[in-house]
């Protein structure tokens, strides 16, 4: 079953990646600001991740730690739980979860997500039936799940193509660089700015993230 799910996810990711290449071209023609990022950013892959309870729990686990630390902690969580399910998480005390490398807060948030699923406050299997805004409301109703987490979960775990996490500092900084502005846009203003990129705001986010990374790695030099 897991192998089949992985194959389906890989197939979906390939389709999204192919579509993204065309959508980037359209966005670049539509918005000169994105045209600069598009010209300087190589082809990108849509990194589709495991969804459902496991996907959301993992996003919480990996927040605010390095990539290497996140991978190490998640490996310990998977080994410690045996199977990443709401029932497995709820069967452990917070201290037992902390022994896997989680902070106390992340352990409690993991239990909140698990409890929301087992008590029927959210149904990950049917989340796809909800529109983007409805899904964000459902996810952020869970303690510990903020709007940024909900939006990136929908993008990377649910393959939503028109979600934009305007509160993301890297995206804000990338737009500031591209526009040559003195200050980053605030979250509310950034949502309004991103309206022009509908219905492919997730692609715009991928592009700006990719360009931001290239600049930070020194692969792209910003003009003075």
N, C-alpha and C positions, 0 to 999 in steps of 0.2 A: 504494500500500500504506500509506504514511504517512497519507494523507488518510483512508483507511478506518479505520485504527487510532485516529486522532484523533476521528472520528465515533463510534466504539464507546465510546471513553473518555468523551466528552461525554454520550452516552446513559446510560452507567452512572452518571456523576456526578449527572445529573438524578434518576435513580431513587433513588440514595442520599440525595440532598437531600430529596426528598419523604418518604422513610421516616424520615429524621432528625427532621422536624417532629413526626411522631406519637410517635416514641420519646422525644423530649424531654418531651412531655406526660406520658408514662407514668413517666419517671424523676422528674419533678417531684412527681408524686402519691406516688411511693414514698419519696422522700427529701426532707424539708423543707429540707435544706441546698442541694440542687440547685434547689429551688423558687425560692429567692431569685435565683439566677443566671439561671434560666429567665425570670422575670418582667422582669428588667432587661437581657436580651440579645435583640436583634432576630433575625429568621430568619437562619440560617447556611447557607452552601453547603459541600458536601463537595468540597474541592479535590483532585480525583483527578489524579495526575501520571503521567507516563510510567513504566513499570515496567522490569523486567529489569535487565541490566547497566547500561544508560544511567541508569536511575532511581537505582540504588544509588550509582553513581559520582557523580552530580550531588549527592546528599545529602551525600556526603563533601566535595565541592568547596565546598558552600555553608555548611558548618558554621563557626560562630564568626566570621562576617563579616557586615556589614550587608546588607540586602536589595539595595541598589543595587550594592554591591561584588560580591555573589554573582552578580547578573545580568550584570555587566560581565565577570567572570572566565569565567563559563560560556559567554558569547558568544564569547570568545576561544578557549576550548577547542574549541567546535564548529567554528569557522572554521579553527583550526589542524589539527584532526584530519581535517576533511572529512566523516567519518562516525564517530560515537561507537560504536565496537565494541571488544571485547577485543583484536582483532588490531591495530587502529590504535593503541591505547594501548601495547601491548607492542612495537610497531615503533619507538617513540621512547625515547630515553634519558631518564633522570630530568631532566637539565638541559634537554632540549628541552621537556618538559612544564612545567617551571618557567617557561619563556619565555612560556607562555600565562597566567601569573599565579598558578600554583599554588605553594604552599610545597613544599619538598622532601618533607616528611612526607606531604602529600596526594598528591603525584605517586607516591610509593612505595606508598601505600595503593591508589591507582587501579590500579597494576600488580598488586598482590596480588589484587584483585577480578577483574581480567582473567585472571590466571593460574589462579585458582580455577575460572573458567568454562571456559577452554580445556583445562585438565587434568582436567575432569570432577569436581571436588570439590563443585561446586554446579551445578544445572541450573535456570536461571531459568524456562525454559519449562514445567517440571513442578513448580515450587515450590508451586503451588496444590494439588497432591495431598497436601501435608503439612499436618498440623494446625498450629495457631498455635505451640504450644510446640516442635514439631519444626522448624518453619521458623525460629524464633528460634535454636535450637541450630545449625542449618545455616549461618545467616548469621553468627552470632558466632564460628564456627570460622574465618572469614576474618580475617586480621590487619588491624587497623584498623577493624573493624566491631564497635562496642559494642552493648550491649543496647538503649540508647535509639535508636540508629540503626536497628537491626533492627526494633524495634517501630513506629517512625514510618514506616519503609519499608513494612511490611506494611499499615499504616493508609492511607497516602496513595498508595502505588504499586500495592498489591495489593488494595485495597478490603476489607480485613478489618474486620469490624464489632465484634469483641469483643477488641480489643487495647488495653492501657492502659500508657503509658510512665510508670510511677510515679516514675522518677528525674528527671522533668522539673521543674525548679525553678519555672517559671511555674505549672504545675498544683498543685504543693505550696503555693505562696503563695496561689493562688486559693482553695484549700480552707481554708487558715488564715483568710483574710478571711471566707469564708462561715460558718465555724464560730465566728468570734470567738476563736480560740485564740491563745495567746502565742507558740507555736513551730510551725514546719512539721513535718509528719509525715516521718519517715525513709522511705526507699524501701520497705523490707520492710513497715513498718506501713501504708504507703499502698496497697500491693498488697492487703493484707488488707481495708482500708477500702473499696477499689474493688470487692470481691467482690459487694457488694449491687447493683451496677449491671450485673452480667451479665444477659443476653448482649449488652448494648449499651454496653460500656465505651468503645468508640471514640466514641460519641455523647456520653457524659459528658465525655470529653476535649475534644471539639470545643466543648461548652458552656462548660466551665471556661476554656478558652483564649479563647473569644469574650468571656466576661465579664471575664477578666483584662485583655484588650486595651482594653475599654471603660473600665474603671477607670483604667488607665494613661493613656489619652487624655483623662481628665477628663470623660467622658460619663456616668459613674456615680460618685456620691459614696458612700464607705463611711460607715456610721454610727459614731459615736464609742462 
